[in-house]
Amino acid sequence: MAFVNWLKRHLVVIAGLITLGYLLLPNVIVTVFSFNKPKGRFNYEWQQFSLDAWKQPCGVADMCGSLSISLRIAALATIGATVLGTMIAFALVRYRFRARGAVNSLIFLPMAMPEVVMAASLLTLFLNLGAQLGFWTILIAHIMFCLSFVVVAVKARVMSMDPRLEEAARDLYASPAQTFLRVTLPIAAPGIAAGALLSFALSFDDFIITNFNAGSTVTFPMFVWGSAQRGTPVQINVIGTTMFLVAVLLVLTSMVIGNRRNKQKA
């Protein structure tokens, strides 16, 4: 009876931990197999512990080149989508203009639309413009589909802002630029950061839209897909594990910084 009562009290926590474990299980498998030394071409069965892949992460031809392309595209797409998305979010929240409702609705279309439809549409656009498919067409495509996610994240943050804080800054003779840089931007920063991180993850991970608009350019997801047809090198697991650890480190760092700020305010 005591166990049943304990289970009822902690049921939500237990369910959350099970769900989290289920979500993280693929990452654990990828990490474990990054230390494998397969006998054949496919890294699907555990054979022998080895650090060879970690010592030579670029031991596979063109893998680090494709990784570099993905990182550059993700970084540039993040910057472009974050700047444009932030401006659009502020315009939608702070200003009233014609077709504002239509713009609000159109912002959600890339999020609701199947990726293959958007990929085909962008490919048609580039072909009609006579653009050469490659790095720049991938970048433009990534900015376009990441833009909606940034707008939604920043818009939610801006809508929750207290306008009286900006009014107080103006009453204290702050210029519009000072008000924006010292009051508005710091308050909106968490939403902007969330949109930027989401954009980077979506851009780095994208395959469908990239595959349609890449031409002869090979990004890391495309390299992984191509390698899976011939045999998956262990170095792919190494890169995946590294990206996962970097993401976890960023989250932990942001949590520590947030806790310190809360303690300082208290």
C-alpha positions in Angstrom: 0.0 0.0 0.0 2.8 2.4 0.8 4.5 1.6 -2.5 1.2 2.4 -4.4 0.9 5.7 -2.6 4.5 6.6 -3.3 3.9 5.6 -7.0 0.9 7.9 -7.2 2.8 10.8 -5.8 5.7 10.4 -8.2 3.9 9.1 -11.2 4.4 12.3 -13.3 8.1 12.4 -12.4 8.6 8.7 -13.3 6.7 9.2 -16.6 8.9 12.2 -17.4 12.1 10.3 -16.7 11.0 7.4 -18.8 10.1 9.7 -21.7 13.4 11.5 -21.4 15.3 8.2 -21.3 13.4 7.1 -24.5 14.3 10.3 -26.3 18.0 10.1 -25.2 18.4 6.4 -26.1 19.5 7.0 -29.7 22.1 9.5 -28.5 23.4 6.9 -26.1 23.6 4.3 -28.9 25.4 6.7 -31.2 27.9 7.5 -28.4 28.6 3.8 -27.6 29.1 2.9 -31.2 31.5 5.8 -31.7 34.0 3.6 -29.7 33.3 0.5 -31.9 35.8 -1.1 -34.3 33.6 -2.9 -36.9 35.1 -5.7 -39.0 33.0 -4.8 -42.1 31.7 -1.6 -43.7 28.6 -1.2 -41.5 28.8 0.0 -37.9 25.6 -1.7 -36.7 26.9 -4.5 -34.5 29.3 -4.1 -31.5 32.7 -5.8 -32.3 35.6 -4.3 -30.3 36.3 -1.2 -28.2 38.6 1.2 -30.0 39.6 4.9 -29.9 40.7 4.9 -33.5 37.7 7.0 -34.8 38.2 9.6 -32.0 41.9 9.9 -32.8 41.1 10.4 -36.5 37.7 12.0 -36.8 38.5 13.3 -40.3 39.8 9.9 -41.4 37.0 9.5 -43.9 37.4 11.3 -47.2 35.2 14.5 -47.6 33.4 14.0 -44.3 35.0 17.0 -42.5 34.6 19.1 -45.7 30.9 18.4 -45.7 30.8 19.1 -42.0 32.5 22.5 -42.6 29.9 23.4 -45.2 27.0 22.5 -42.9 28.5 24.5 -40.1 29.1 27.6 -42.3 25.6 27.4 -43.7 24.0 26.9 -40.3 25.9 29.8 -38.9 25.1 32.2 -41.7 21.4 31.0 -41.9 21.1 31.6 -38.1 22.4 35.1 -38.4 20.2 36.0 -41.3 17.1 34.3 -40.0 17.6 35.8 -36.5 18.1 39.4 -37.7 15.1 39.3 -40.1 12.9 37.3 -37.8 13.5 39.6 -34.9 12.6 42.7 -37.0 9.5 40.9 -38.3 8.4 39.9 -34.8 8.8 43.5 -33.4 6.9 44.8 -36.4 4.0 42.4 -35.9 3.7 43.1 -32.2 4.4 46.8 -32.0 2.9 48.2 -35.1 -0.5 48.2 -36.9 -0.5 48.0 -40.6 -2.5 46.7 -43.5 -2.4 43.0 -44.1 -0.9 42.4 -40.6 -3.3 39.5 -40.1 -2.3 38.0 -43.4 1.4 38.3 -42.6 0.7 36.6 -39.2 -0.9 33.7 -41.0 1.7 33.4 -43.7 4.5 33.2 -41.1 3.1 29.8 -40.0 3.0 28.3 -43.5 6.6 27.1 -43.6 6.1 25.5 -40.2 2.9 23.7 -41.3 3.9 22.9 -44.8 5.5 19.6 -45.6 9.2 20.0 -46.2 9.1 18.3 -49.6 6.5 20.8 -50.8 8.6 23.8 -49.7 11.8 22.2 -51.1 10.1 21.7 -54.5 8.8 25.3 -54.5 12.2 26.7 -53.7 13.8 24.6 -56.4 11.2 25.9 -58.9 11.9 29.5 -57.8 15.7 29.1 -58.2 15.4 27.4 -61.6 13.0 30.1 -62.9 15.5 32.7 -61.8 18.3 30.9 -63.5 20.3 30.6 -60.2 23.1 28.0 -60.0 22.3 25.5 -57.3 24.9 25.2 -54.6 26.1 26.9 -51.4 24.1 30.1 -51.8 20.8 28.5 -52.8 21.1 26.2 -49.8 21.7 29.3 -47.6 18.8 31.2 -49.0 16.5 28.2 -48.6 17.6 27.6 -45.0 17.0 31.3 -44.1 13.5 31.1 -45.5 12.4 28.1 -43.6 14.2 29.1 -40.3 12.6 32.5 -40.4 9.2 31.4 -39.2 10.7 29.7 -36.1 12.6 32.8 -35.1 9.5 35.0 -35.6 7.4 32.7 -33.4 10.0 32.5 -30.6 10.8 36.3 -30.5 7.2 37.3 -30.9 6.1 35.3 -27.9 8.8 37.0 -25.8 8.0 40.5 -27.1 4.3 40.0 -26.4 5.1 39.3 -22.7 7.2 42.4 -22.3 5.9 45.1 -20.0 5.8 48.4 -22.1 6.0 50.4 -18.9 9.7 49.6 -18.6 10.4 51.3 -21.9 8.2 54.2 -20.9 10.1 54.6 -17.7 13.4 54.6 -19.7 12.1 57.4 -21.9 10.9 59.3 -18.8 14.5 59.2 -17.6 15.6 60.9 -20.8 16.9 57.8 -22.6 17.1 58.1 -26.4 15.2 55.6 -28.5 18.5 53.8 -29.3 19.5 53.7 -25.6 16.0 52.4 -24.7 16.3 49.6 -27.2 19.8 48.6 -26.4 19.6 48.8 -22.6 15.9 47.8 -21.9 14.2 46.3 -24.9 17.0 44.1 -26.3 18.0 42.5 -22.9 14.4 41.6 -22.1 13.9 40.1 -25.6 17.3 38.4 -25.6 16.1 35.0 -24.3 13.5 34.7 -27.1 16.1 35.8 -29.7 18.6 33.3 -28.4 16.0 30.5 -28.4 15.1 31.3 -32.0 18.8 31.4 -33.0 19.6 28.1 -31.4 16.6 26.5 -33.0 17.5 27.9 -36.4 21.1 26.5 -36.1 19.8 23.1 -35.2 17.2 23.0 -38.0 19.7 24.3 -40.6 22.5 21.9 -39.6 20.1 18.9 -39.5 18.1 19.6 -42.6 18.2 17.1 -45.5 15.1 17.3 -47.6 15.2 21.0 -48.5 19.0 20.8 -48.9 18.9 17.8 -51.1 16.5 19.6 -53.6 18.6 22.8 -53.7 22.2 21.6 -53.2 23.3 20.9 -56.7 26.8 19.4 -56.4 27.3 20.7 -52.9 27.4 18.0 -50.2 26.4 18.9 -46.6 26.9 16.7 -43.6 23.4 15.2 -43.5 23.7 14.4 -47.3 27.1 12.8 -46.6 25.6 10.6 -43.9 22.8 9.6 -46.2 25.2 8.7 -49.0 27.5 6.8 -46.6 24.6 4.8 -45.3 24.2 3.3 -48.8 27.8 2.0 -48.9 28.7 1.6 -45.2 28.5 3.9 -42.2 32.0 4.9 -40.9 32.4 5.2 -37.2 33.6 8.8 -37.5 29.9 9.8 -38.2 29.1 8.6 -34.7 32.0 10.6 -33.4 30.7 13.8 -35.0 27.2 13.1 -33.7 28.4 12.5 -30.2 30.5 15.7 -30.3 27.5 17.8 -31.5 25.3 16.2 -28.7 27.9 17.0 -26.0 28.3 20.6 -27.3 24.5 21.1 -27.1 24.3 19.7 -23.6 27.2 21.9 -22.5 25.4 25.0 -23.9 22.2 24.1 -22.1 24.0 23.5 -18.8 26.0 26.8 -19.2 22.8 28.7 -19.8 21.2 27.1 -16.8 24.2 28.0 -14.6 24.2 31.6 -15.8 20.4 31.9 -15.3 20.7 30.5 -11.7 23.5 33.0 -10.9 21.4 35.9 -12.2 18.4 34.8 -10.2 20.5 34.6 -7.0 21.9 38.0 -7.7 18.4 39.5 -8.1 17.3 37.7 -4.9 
